[in-house]
């Protein structure tokens, strides 16, 4: 879908814009301080292709483990950074977190998980939001939960 719409990652589309990397680092530091996030680390593998993780989020939603999946993925991306676009690294991270690894891996290969528009039934609604909507919600909620919890320890 990204290729069909000529969509590119911010790292690619904003390349060459004067002071953009410095501003983004400043914004990130301010966000971390403002929200008391204690466990953030810049992922040395960033940017990573998050398509597999987004499909995993859709699969996790259908299995009823979405929030836990999101927390684990954010931990593995930003608190204990791993190369999460590597299938074996991602599978190992799922397994170590106690999530239903084989079922999630099986589901990400289905047409439903590969399409942002296909409905997936859950206990929250009859039609799931798109992967982009899921990822935006996940980022906000997971950073708030993980950041606030770790800063209180």
C-alpha positions as CSV (number, residue, x, y, z in Angstrom):
1,X,0.0,0.0,0.0
2,X,2.8,2.4,0.9
3,X,4.5,1.9,-2.5
4,X,1.2,2.2,-4.4
5,X,0.6,5.6,-2.8
6,X,4.2,6.8,-3.0
7,X,4.3,7.0,0.8
8,X,7.8,7.1,2.4
9,X,9.0,7.0,6.0
10,X,9.8,10.3,7.7
11,X,13.4,9.4,7.8
12,X,13.4,9.3,4.0
13,X,10.9,12.0,3.2
14,X,12.4,14.6,5.6
15,X,16.1,13.8,4.7
16,X,18.0,16.9,3.9
17,X,15.7,19.3,5.8
18,X,18.0,21.7,7.7
19,X,18.0,21.2,11.5
20,X,15.3,18.5,11.3
21,X,17.3,15.8,13.1
22,X,18.4,18.2,15.8
23,X,14.8,19.4,16.3
24,X,13.5,15.9,16.5
25,X,16.1,14.9,19.1
26,X,15.1,18.0,21.1
27,X,11.4,17.2,20.9
28,X,12.1,13.6,21.9
29,X,14.1,14.7,25.0
30,X,11.3,17.2,26.0
31,X,8.6,14.5,25.6
32,X,10.6,12.0,27.7
33,X,11.2,14.6,30.5
34,X,7.6,15.9,30.4
35,X,6.2,12.4,30.8
36,X,8.8,11.0,33.2
37,X,9.8,8.2,30.8
38,X,12.7,6.5,32.5
39,X,13.5,3.5,30.2
40,X,13.7,5.1,26.8
41,X,16.7,4.3,24.6
42,X,17.2,5.2,20.9
43,X,17.0,2.0,19.0
44,X,20.3,1.6,17.2
45,X,18.5,-0.2,14.4
46,X,16.1,2.7,13.7
47,X,14.5,3.2,11.3
48,X,13.0,-0.2,11.1
49,X,10.3,-1.6,8.8
50,X,7.3,-1.9,11.1
51,X,5.0,-3.6,8.7
52,X,5.4,-7.0,10.5
53,X,4.8,-5.4,13.9
54,X,1.6,-3.7,12.6
55,X,0.3,-6.9,11.2
56,X,1.2,-8.5,14.5
57,X,-0.9,-5.8,16.3
58,X,-3.9,-6.7,14.1
59,X,-3.4,-10.4,14.9
60,X,-3.0,-9.6,18.6
61,X,-6.2,-7.6,18.6
62,X,-8.1,-10.6,17.2
63,X,-6.6,-12.8,19.9
64,X,-7.5,-10.4,22.7
65,X,-3.9,-9.6,23.7
66,X,-3.5,-6.3,21.9
67,X,-2.6,-4.0,24.8
68,X,0.0,-6.5,26.1
69,X,1.4,-7.0,22.6
70,X,1.8,-3.2,22.2
71,X,3.5,-2.9,25.6
72,X,6.0,-5.7,24.7
73,X,6.7,-4.2,21.2
74,X,7.4,-0.8,22.6
75,X,9.6,-2.3,25.2
76,X,11.5,-4.2,22.6
77,X,11.8,-1.1,20.3
78,X,12.5,1.6,22.8
79,X,13.4,0.3,26.3
80,X,15.5,-2.8,25.4
81,X,16.1,-2.1,21.7
82,X,16.1,-5.0,19.3
83,X,16.0,-5.2,15.5
84,X,12.3,-5.8,15.3
85,X,12.1,-6.0,11.5
86,X,14.1,-9.2,11.6
87,X,11.6,-12.1,11.7
88,X,13.7,-14.3,14.0
89,X,14.3,-11.4,16.5
90,X,10.6,-10.5,16.4
91,X,9.6,-14.2,17.0
92,X,12.0,-14.5,19.9
93,X,10.7,-11.3,21.5
94,X,7.1,-12.6,21.2
95,X,8.1,-15.9,22.7
96,X,10.1,-14.3,25.6
97,X,7.1,-12.1,26.4
98,X,4.8,-15.1,26.7
99,X,2.5,-14.0,23.9
100,X,1.0,-16.7,21.6
101,X,3.9,-16.6,19.2
102,X,2.9,-19.3,16.7
103,X,-0.7,-18.1,16.5
104,X,0.4,-14.5,15.9
105,X,2.9,-15.5,13.2
106,X,0.3,-17.6,11.5
107,X,-2.2,-14.8,11.5
108,X,0.1,-12.2,10.1
109,X,0.3,-14.2,6.9
110,X,-3.4,-14.1,6.4
111,X,-5.0,-11.7,3.9
112,X,-7.0,-10.1,6.7
113,X,-3.9,-9.1,8.6
114,X,-2.2,-7.9,5.4
115,X,-5.0,-5.5,4.6
116,X,-5.5,-2.3,6.5
117,X,-9.1,-2.2,5.5
118,X,-10.4,-5.7,6.3
119,X,-12.7,-6.0,9.3
120,X,-11.4,-8.0,12.3
121,X,-14.0,-8.7,15.0
122,X,-13.1,-8.1,18.6
123,X,-14.9,-7.5,21.8
124,X,-14.5,-3.7,21.4
125,X,-16.1,-3.2,18.0
126,X,-17.3,-5.0,15.0
127,X,-14.8,-3.4,12.7
128,X,-11.2,-3.0,13.6
129,X,-9.4,0.3,12.9
130,X,-6.7,0.5,10.3
131,X,-3.1,-0.5,11.2
132,X,-2.1,3.2,11.2
133,X,-4.9,4.0,13.7
134,X,-3.9,1.1,15.8
135,X,-0.3,2.1,15.8
136,X,-1.1,5.8,16.7
137,X,-3.3,4.7,19.6
138,X,-0.7,2.1,20.7
139,X,2.1,4.6,20.7
140,X,0.2,7.1,22.9
141,X,-1.2,4.6,25.3
142,X,1.9,2.4,25.6
143,X,4.3,5.3,26.1
144,X,2.1,6.7,28.8
145,X,1.7,3.4,30.6
146,X,5.3,2.3,30.4
147,X,6.8,5.7,30.9
148,X,4.7,6.6,33.9
149,X,5.0,3.2,35.5
150,X,8.8,3.1,35.2
151,X,9.2,6.7,36.5
152,X,7.3,5.9,39.7
153,X,9.6,3.0,40.6
